[in-house]
Amino acid sequence: MPIESSQKWYVARSLPRQESRAEFQLLRQGFSVFLPRVMKTTRHARKLRTAPIPVFPSYMFVALDVGRDRWRSINGTSGVASLIMQGEAPVPVPAGVVESLLDLVDEDGLVRFDRDLREGQSVRVLAGPFAHAVGVLERLDANGRVRVLLDILNGKVSVYLDRSALEAA
């Protein structure tokens, strides 16, 4: 989703559980919108249900040129609570944040934090108490959590870590 060079990404806050409605209405008005989603499996009444959910509940990104676009209309859009503002103007997202999320989007339009990792692969821990340890990736989940089997003190230890704390070894 490339944006024009004069545009920057801004954050719009939606009403609770109305992210999709807000996204639809903003798209209808001609704005470029990015609502990052991941797949999540939930269990209810002994049934498993997998559905896309927002990475940042109640928040989405909108590309704007504040000097040209009618950005004030966003605050009156159905499903939108408001743009994140500082004084009288919206606050831009730091450069590279949204672009790095866009790089993780797969062909289904979902953000994949585990894109370069796969189960059974050797990984190195980058941060935390197990930094620099090497292990085998046992499990990935849609929430960015991983289970790694580390070889520590002549034994195998299974630990849960954030996906961001790993790299392929």
C-alpha positions in Angstrom: 0.0 0.0 0.0 2.3 2.8 -1.2 1.5 6.3 -0.2 2.4 9.6 -1.9 5.6 11.3 -0.9 3.7 14.3 0.5 1.6 12.0 2.8 2.4 10.6 6.3 0.7 8.0 8.4 -1.5 9.1 11.3 -3.4 7.1 13.9 -7.2 7.1 14.1 -8.9 5.7 17.1 -12.1 3.8 16.5 -15.1 3.3 18.7 -14.8 0.0 20.7 -15.1 -3.1 18.4 -15.9 -0.9 15.3 -12.5 -1.0 13.6 -13.9 -2.7 10.5 -16.8 -0.2 10.2 -14.4 2.7 10.6 -12.1 1.3 8.0 -14.9 0.8 5.5 -16.2 4.3 6.0 -12.8 5.9 5.6 -12.1 3.9 2.5 -15.5 5.1 1.0 -14.3 8.6 1.6 -11.1 7.9 -0.4 -8.6 7.8 2.4 -5.7 5.2 2.4 -6.3 3.1 5.5 -4.2 0.3 7.1 -5.8 -1.8 9.8 -3.2 -4.5 10.7 -4.9 -7.8 11.5 -3.6 -11.2 12.7 -5.4 -14.6 12.9 -6.5 -15.6 16.4 -8.0 -18.8 17.5 -10.5 -18.5 20.4 -12.4 -21.2 22.3 -16.0 -20.7 23.2 -18.5 -23.3 24.3 -16.1 -26.1 23.4 -15.7 -24.9 19.9 -12.6 -23.4 18.3 -13.1 -20.4 16.1 -10.3 -18.7 14.0 -10.9 -15.2 12.9 -8.8 -12.1 12.0 -8.6 -9.5 14.8 -6.8 -6.1 14.9 -3.2 -6.1 16.1 -4.0 -2.8 17.9 -7.6 -2.9 19.0 -9.4 0.4 18.4 -6.5 1.8 16.4 -5.8 2.1 12.6 -3.5 4.0 10.4 -4.6 6.7 7.9 -2.3 8.2 5.2 -2.8 12.0 5.0 -1.3 15.1 3.6 -2.6 17.5 6.3 -2.1 20.5 4.0 -4.2 19.1 1.2 -6.6 16.4 2.6 -9.8 17.1 4.4 -8.5 15.3 7.5 -11.0 17.0 9.9 -13.8 14.9 8.3 -12.2 11.8 9.8 -13.3 12.8 13.3 -17.0 12.8 12.1 -16.7 9.4 10.3 -19.0 6.6 11.5 -17.1 4.2 13.7 -14.2 6.7 14.3 -13.7 8.3 17.7 -11.0 10.7 16.6 -7.5 11.2 15.1 -4.7 11.2 17.7 -4.0 14.9 18.0 -1.5 17.2 19.6 -3.1 20.6 20.0 -4.9 21.5 16.8 -3.1 19.0 14.5 -2.9 15.3 14.1 0.4 13.6 15.3 2.2 11.7 12.5 3.5 8.2 13.2 7.3 8.0 13.2 8.7 7.1 9.8 9.2 3.4 9.3 6.8 2.1 11.9 3.8 1.5 9.5 6.1 0.6 6.7 7.7 -2.2 8.8 4.2 -3.6 9.6 3.3 -3.4 5.9 6.4 -5.5 5.1 5.0 -8.3 7.3 1.6 -8.5 5.5 1.0 -11.8 3.6 -1.1 -12.4 0.5 -4.2 -12.7 2.6 -3.8 -9.2 4.1 -2.8 -10.5 7.5 0.3 -9.4 9.5 2.7 -12.4 10.0 5.2 -11.8 12.8 6.5 -15.3 12.3 7.2 -14.9 8.6 10.8 -15.9 8.5 10.5 -18.6 11.2 9.2 -22.1 11.0 8.8 -24.9 13.5 11.8 -27.2 13.8 14.2 -24.5 12.8 17.3 -23.5 14.8 16.9 -20.1 16.4 19.1 -17.7 18.5 17.6 -15.7 21.4 18.4 -12.0 21.0 17.2 -10.6 24.3 16.2 -11.4 27.9 17.8 -13.9 30.4 18.4 -16.5 27.6 20.2 -14.0 25.3 22.7 -15.7 22.9 21.3 -19.2 23.6 20.6 -21.4 20.6 17.6 -23.7 20.5 14.9 -25.3 18.3 11.7 -23.6 17.6 8.9 -25.8 18.8 5.7 -23.8 18.3 4.5 -20.4 16.9 1.2 -18.8 17.7 -0.7 -15.9 16.0 -0.1 -13.6 19.0 3.7 -13.4 18.4 4.6 -15.9 21.1 6.9 -18.8 20.5 8.0 -21.9 22.4 11.7 -22.7 22.1 13.6 -25.8 23.3 16.9 -24.6 24.6 19.9 -26.8 25.5 21.0 -25.5 28.8 23.3 -27.2 31.4 23.2 -30.5 29.6 19.4 -30.6 29.6 16.5 -29.5 27.4 14.4 -26.6 28.7 11.2 -25.4 27.0 10.7 -21.6 27.3 8.1 -19.2 26.0 9.3 -16.0 24.4 8.2 -13.1 22.2 8.7 -13.6 18.5 10.7 -10.4 18.5 13.3 -11.9 20.8 14.4 -14.5 18.1 16.3 -14.7 14.9 17.1 -17.7 12.6 20.4 -19.3 13.6 
